[in-house]
Amino acid sequence: MTAIVRRFGVFLVLAVAAATARAQDTTYKGVTLIGNYDPTHDKIAVAVLPVSGAFGDSIRAIIQRDLDFSDHFTIVPVDSSDPDALRGTGGTGINYPLFARLAAAAVVQITTVGGGLHIALHDVAKAGVINVGEFPLVSNGLSRDWRMGVHRASDEIQRWMTGERGIASTRIAYMRGAAIRIIDSDGAVEITVPTDSDGVSPAWNPQATMLAYSTIGAASRVLLMDLATGRSHTLIGPTRNVNYSTPVFAPDGNSVIYTRSGETGGDLYIIGTSGGEARRITVSHGFYNSGPAPSPDGRRIAYVTNGYGNHPELYITNTDGTDAELLTNYDFSTDAYRSDPDWSPNGLLIAYQERVGGHFQLRTIKTTGSQPKLLTSEGENEQPSWAPDSRHLVFTSSRTGVRQLWVMDIETFRMRQLTKASGSRLAAWSPRLAAP
């Protein structure tokens, strides 16, 4: 028995056990993997059947796009001009021999029912339904919340087939002009959020219900915004001759780590989300420490400092400021410039930007230290932020001649442009949004 078969056999045992334990909850069934799926190499060929009823074409288009953007699936095109051809013998069920000839491993069948969707997943090789689920949608079709409900359905379909929930039900906060904006993970439904003037560097809390951001200028502050109400309140600042920047939530969501800088240097501080006294993490001794990126377990922080040879490098320290270690110790060139770290949600990698041949490019490096992996080479590429799956990055790129947000799959290097208006920057990918 291969390692892959053994590994996914464990997944199936766990899924059955979980389903038994929650026998009273039949909304979503357990994981049913398609074949011996290897998430680092294989793509599952999946067909999404036409959807009848109101907004059916939109539902199908969104789910197909979500599955495609996950980079786990190949979408098998299905001609809907003759629906009877898709049905099984006697006009019922699924025409499994047809989909086998189309090389589809799975078929997604969606029915609009009441206030939501009934979705059945068919395994073509087994010629049967292997999972079903009910997904509520808000009544006003094509609205922002309605689309998020469809995205959640896409993510659960992916979980059924791969064992890992998708990332469609996420959003990305970013800057364009002087405003903070939020856009869905597929590039749709952009909104501008009502932040204070001169607000920059948005960051999500773990529940995706709040944004932390800072303001620039003489009255620099760190603020928190409640996304449900659109109201912001000051967490810390202003302080004379002090600049506050790069705030991020700690993984538990109960505190914010930020940079406080002035004429004598900069350091990392942490403060509770309800305020109180801030605690200093680093001691700069006249240098500038900035750009905190906490580890998923909250025990360590990656950050940027110019204390090593007067050019920015990446360090990792404990959250109490002890045991600081140089991470990017692979090249001591005086031209080196490394900044904007972001720690992957699975804890294994740190993405960052580095000056390469006079241009900024993206790299990843193992958190234990290693020779880094170069991800980009075209144009200027900066400010990476991880998706919840630790496989996709959103970043700022000038590869089209103007600064836009792009999304990259670090396994295949597939790229897609997220924004359409120039000047987009400082992106932050949200956690998965929970259902209301």
N, C-alpha and C positions, 0 to 999 in steps of 0.2 A: 504493500500500500504506500503510495507516494506521500510526501510531507504535506502536499496541498490537499489531498483527499483526507488525510488524518485531521488537518487543521479545520477544514470545513465540516467534517463529521462532528467535531466538537461543537462548532457553531449550531449544527442542527440539533444535537442533544440538548444544548442550553436553550435553544428556542422552544423545543417541545416541553422542557421542564418549566420554562417561564410561562408558556401558554397554559399548562396544567395548574400552575400556582395562581393564575388570575382567571380562573374558569368563568367568573362572573362578568369579566370584561371582554366582550367579543368584538369591540369596535375595530381594533387592529389585531390581526393574527401575527404569529411569530414569523421569524425569518425562514424563507424557503429559497435556498440558493439554486441558481440555474447552472447545472453541470459542475465541473471542477474549476470554478472561477478564480483566477489569479488577478487581484486588483492592480498589480503593478504592470501587467502586460496585456491582459485580455480585455477586449471590448465585447459586450453582449449585443448581439443583433436583436433588436426589439421593434415590433410593429405596434403602432397605436391606431386602433380602429377609429373610423369616423364617429363623431358624437352627434346624436340628434337632439333637437330641442333648442331652447333659447340659449344663445351664446355658445352653442356646441362647437363651432369652428374655432372660436377663441380658446376654449378649454383645451381642445386637442392641440392647437398651435403652441400654447404655453407649455403644456406637459412635454411635447416633443422637443421644444427648445431647451427646457430644463434638463431633460435626460441627455441631450446632446452636449450641453455646456458642462455637464458633470464629468465628461471625458471617460465615462465608464461604458458608454453605449454607442452603438451604431444604429441609426434610425433606418428601418426598412420602409421605403415608400410604398404606400398602399393606394391604389386607384379606387376612389369612392363612387365612380360612375355606375357601377353595378353592385350594389350592396348584397344582392343574393349570392354573388360569387364568393363572398366571404363567409357565408354560413355553411354549416355542415349538412349532412344528408337530411332531407325532409324539411329544410329551411330553418333548422334550429342549431344552436351551438356554433362551433367554429370549424371552418374548413381547414383542419390541421394538415392534410396533404398539400394544400396550396401553400401554406406558410412554410412547410418543410422545403418545398421547391424554391421558395424565395429566400431560403437560408436564414429564416428567423428562428431564434431560439425561444423567444417569448412573445406573447401578444397581450397588450393591455386593452381591456374592454371597459369603456366608461359609459355609465347611464346616469342621466340627471334624474334625481328623485327628490321630491319635496324641497327642502332647503339645502340640498347639497348634492354630493356625487356618490354613486355606488361604483366601485372599481373592482374588477376581477382580473387576476393575473393568470394567464394560461401558459403552461409549459408545453411547447410544441412536441418535443420528443416523447413526453408522457401522455400527450393527447388529453389533457385535463386541466381543470382549474386547480391551482396550488395555493392561492391566497386571495382573500377578499377583504374589503374595508369600506367603511362609510365615512365620508368627509363632509362636515358642515361648511356651508358658504353663506356669507351675508347676502341679503336679498337684492341689493342694488348691484346688478351685474356690471362688470368692467371697472368697478371702483377700485381704489387702492387696496382696501381691506379684502375685497372679493378676490383680487388677483393673488394676494398673499395666501388665501385659503387654497387656491389652486396650486400654488408653489408648495404648500405643506403636503398636498397629495402627491406631488412629484417626488418629494423627498422620501415619503414612505414607500412609494413604488421602488425607489432605488434601494432602500433598506431591505425590502423583501428579497431582492435579487442578489445583493452584494454583501449584506450584513452590516452596511454602514449607511446611516441616514445621509441624504443629500444636503446641498448647501443652497438650494433655490430659495428657501424661506429665510433669506438674510437680506440686509440692506448695507449700503456703503455711504458713509458720511464723508464729505470732502469740501474743499474750498474752491470757489470760482469767483473771481473779483474780490469783493469785500464781504461776501456772504458765505455762510455754511449751508450746504445743501445735502439732501439725502436722496438716493436713487436705489431702486430695486436691483438685485444681483444680475438681472438680465438686461439692465440698461433702460428700463421703462419707469414711468411715473416719478419723475424728478420733482421734488418740492424744495422750497427754501424755508429754513427754520428761523424763527424770530430770536436770534441771538443779539447780545449787546454789540454796539459798534466796535469795530476793530477786533472782532473775535477771530481766532485762528486755532488750528491744531485740534480738531474734534477727536474725542475718544469715547468709546462705548463702555457702559458698565456691563457686568456679566449677564444681566437679565435683559439687556437691550431696551431698557426703559428710560435711561438717562444718558446725556452727553456731558462730558467734562470738556472745557475749552479754556483758553487763556486770551487775554487782550493785550495788545501792544500799545506803547506810548507811555506818557508820564504817569498815567493812572493804571498801570498794568495790574491785572488781577487773575485769579483762577475762579471760574464760575461753574456751577452745575445747572443743567437744564433738564426739567421734567418733560419728557416728550409727550406725555398725555395732556398736559396743560399748556405747553409751550412757554412756561415761565422759567426764568433764570434767577439764581441768587448767588451772591458772592461767597466763596468759600474762604479765600484769603486775599489780602491786599485791599487797596493799594498801600505801598510803602515807599517813602521818598527814596529816590535813586536806586530802586530795586526793580528788576524785571522778572516777571513770573512767566514760565513757558513750559511747553511739552507735558501737560498733565496727562496721566493715565490712571485708570482704576487698578487697584490691587485685585488679584484674582477672586478674593472673597467679596468684593464690591463694597466693603465697609470703609475703605480709605482710598486716598488719591496720592500718587507719587508725582512730584513735579520738580522743575528746576527753578532755583532762586539764584539770580546772578546780579552782580554789580561791578564796580570798578576794580575790586580786589579779587575777582574770580567768581566761580559759580559752583553750586553744589546741589545734590539731590536731597529733597525733604519729603516727609510723608505726614499726612494729616487725615483725621477721620472725616467721613462725609458729613457728619453733623457739626464739624468745626472743632474748636478747642485749640490746644497747643500743638504746634508742628514739631516733629522730631527730625533732626538732621541725620542723614545717612552717610554722606561722604564728607571728607575734609580736604579741600582743594589745594591749600597752601599757595594760593595765588593763581592756580590754573583754573580751567573751566571744565567742570563735569556736567553733563547734560544728557538729554534724550533717553530717559529710563524706559526699559522694556522688561517687566517682571516675568519670571518663569511661571508656567501654569500652576505649579504647586505653591507659589508664593514665597519660596525659600531664598531665591536669588534674583538679582537684577543685572541685566546687561545695560551698559551705558557708554557714552562717548567721553573721552577726555583728551586734552592736548598736553597732558603731563608727561608724555613719553616722546621726547624728541621734538616737541613743539608742533607736531601735526596730529590731527585727530586719529585715535585708535579706539578699538572696542575693548572694554574690560567687563568682567563679571565679578560681582561682589555679593556677599550675604546681605540680607535685608537690614542687618544691624551695622553694615559698613565694614565688617571684618573680612579677611581673606580675599582681598581684591586681587584678581589675576588678569594678566594681559591675554586676551583671546586671539587677536589677529597678530600673531607673532611670526608670520610666515614670510614677511617681506619688510625690510627696514629701510626702504627707499625714502629719501627726504621729500620726494614728491607724493608719498602716500597720503591718502585722505579717505578715511572710512567713518561712516556715520549712519544715522537713522536705523538702528537695529530694531527688529521685531522678532520676538520669540515664538516659535511655532506652537500651536495648541497641544501637539503631542509631546512637546518638550525636547525634541531631538535636534532641531535646527534653529539657527538664527539667520534671518535674511537681513541684508544691509546694502548700502550703496558704497561704491569705491571708485575713485578716479583712476581710469585706465586709459593711457594714451591721451590724456587731456580731456576725457569725457567721463561722465559718471555712468557706471554700469551696475547691475545687480549681481550679487553673489549670495550663496548660502554657505554656512560653515556649521559643522557639528558643534554642539554645545560643549563637548569634551575637547575641542580643538582638533583641527585637521587641515589638510590642504583644501581650500575652498573651491566651490563649484561656480564657474562663471555662467550666468543665465542669459545675459543680453549682450549685444554688440552693436546694434543699429541705433543711432541717435543718442540722446541723453535719456537715461533711465534712472529714476530716483524714487525714494520714499515708499518702500514696499510695505504691505500689510497683508497678513495671512488670513485666508478663509478658515472657517472652523474645521475643515477636513485636512488641514496641514499639507495640502497638495496644490492649492491655487493661491496665487498672489495677485493683488491689485496694486498698481504702481503708476507713477507719472512718467510719460514718455513723449519725446519730441519726434518720434520716428516718422510722423506724417508732415512734419514741418511746424506744427504747433503743439503745445502741451495739452495732452489728453490723458484720460485714465484708460489703462489697458489691464486685461486679466491674462495671466499665464498659468498653464499647467506645467509644473516643474518636472513632471515625469516625461512628457512628450514634447515640451516646449511649444505647444499650440498656443497661439495668441488670439485674443479677440478684443476689439475696441469697445469700451464701455460707454464713454461719453461722446457727444457730438460737438459741443461748444468748446472753443479754445480757452486756455487758461486754467484748466482743472488741475488740482494739486492736493497734496496732504490728505490722501485717502485713508480711511479707517474702516475695515470690514467688521460688521457686527457679528455677534453670536447668532445662532438660530433663534428666530422669533417664536415664542410660545403662543399657542392658540389662546384667544381671549376667553 
